[in-house]
Each structure stands twice: as C-alpha cells, then as structure tokens.
C-alpha cells in the first residue's frame, strides 16, 4: 500500500490528469497509481433511486465491508426521475465517506423525451440515418433536444461540482451494443461523434470540470477502435463483461487500444476471481451490476473476492 500511496501523491503533485479531467486532481491520479497492482471493488445501485444504497448495503451485510466504488444512475422511468436528487445527494455522501463515485445515464431517445420505457425505448427504438444526422448536426431540432436534455442532467452534476465531488461519468455506455438507440454506429460520425458532442457540451459549455470521462464497450464485438471518441475525450476505459467471461484474449486485445490509461471492468454479472485479477492486473476497478451480484454469485464467491489482498474496499481508500 505504501508504494501506491506514494504514486498517488506524486501524480497529484505533478498534475498528470488528462485534459478531459483537468480539475479532477484526486480520483484519476489515484486510479493511475494503483493500475497494475490493486483493484477497487465496486457496486452499482440502479432501480429504485428511492433506495440509492440498496446493493451497496447488500455487500456490507454479506462481506462486512463497503465497496470502494459506489455507482448510481439517472435512469429513465418517472419514479426514478423523481428521485434523482436522492441519488445525487447519496453520491455526495458516499464521496465524503471515501468512496469513488460512478454515475451512469440511461438516456431516453432525444425525440420522445422523458420518461421512456426499456423496450422499446432505450432498446429497439433506433434512430433512422436521417435522424442520426440531424442529432449530430449543430442547431437542428434533435440536436437542440439533446442539449436541452443535457441541461437537465447538468443541474445535478453542477451540484456535485459545487460540493467538490469528482464523478466517474459514463454516458452512452456499451457503444457497440446495437440495441441501444445510441449504440451500434461505428466510425467517426457514429456513436463516437455523439459522445464527443456530449463531452464538449457538458465540459466546455456547462463547465463541468469535475467529470472523469469513461468510454465503455461490451464483450460482444472486437471493433473497439471504431468507437473510440479520441484521446482527448476519455480518461478511463471500461469493459462490460457479460457474454464472453474473463477470457484473457479480451484483456490482451484491449491494452494496445487504450494504451497507458486506466482500464476497468465497467459492469459484470459474475464477479472476477482473485486468480483472474492476478492474471489481468490492470483492471483498476470492477463493478457488479445491482441485483446480479446476488443472482449470479454465491456468498462464498462474493466474500472471496472482497477478501482478496489485491482488492480494495472503501475503508482502504484515501479521503478525497
């Protein structure tokens, strides 16, 4: 641990954060410092936003420890939209307690607006090519609708900025998942372009310099370079593990694409084992998906990974 903390303070002192997270002077340097040696245990909390620690509390009851990473979600159903402030204020509390904060945004399609359904809605309500062109063209009705949606989200993220909370922000996740309305469009004018627009509007126009930008892909197609928004647009790469497991060929495929930046297991159903993390040491965190941590893992497996020497829990992190 001593060497990790030395590197953490060295990164902070030298200010080696990327341009995309220039004001994130603590969390991103810390992730860089543990890369290759330690992995944060993380847990996502999705529905309901009225209970934003539901699955974090499950981990505490199961292992006696709190996850190092707490994750919340803006979500898309009316009842969860109504409780966004509860989720955001919990994010602030978790950060003050020492957790790394991750926030996702399951955004409804830009035309119909909020709330929306899961399927069709987030899934299988795809834009036509003409609508996509409109969405990614500045000043058009769909483009303005998307920016108005970001204005609504920015209010919550500004609150966190005002309270000095750094956020791992993961919009437009699983870019290669073609069932999401935003996903499955490779190339410079596809999903990566919408990510760039989202990044520039929230960081430059809205001034949200507390965001650490996460570029996220799923284990379903090896065309990641086709979805890369560019070095200046992301700080951490996340890989969602559902279909292919923890085959080391994926890890080996990812490393040349992302270079030296931190990488993480952005979502998982089955938790990695200590042996997997030993063989793939650059994962800086793993994040189990809400109820799947209980449905897909035995109590023994959960305890084993939380007790692994290379896995960090909230009590082991520096105070932000």
Helices and strands as residue ranges (DSSP letters): H 2-14, G 19-21, H 27-34, E 39-44, G 49-51, H 54-63, E 69-73, H 78-81, H 84-96, E 100-105, H 129-135, H 141-162, E 167-171, H 191-200, I 201-205, E 211-218, G 224-227, G 231-233, E 236-241, H 248-258, E 262-268, H 274-279, E 283-288, H 292-295, H 299-306, E 311-312, G 314-316
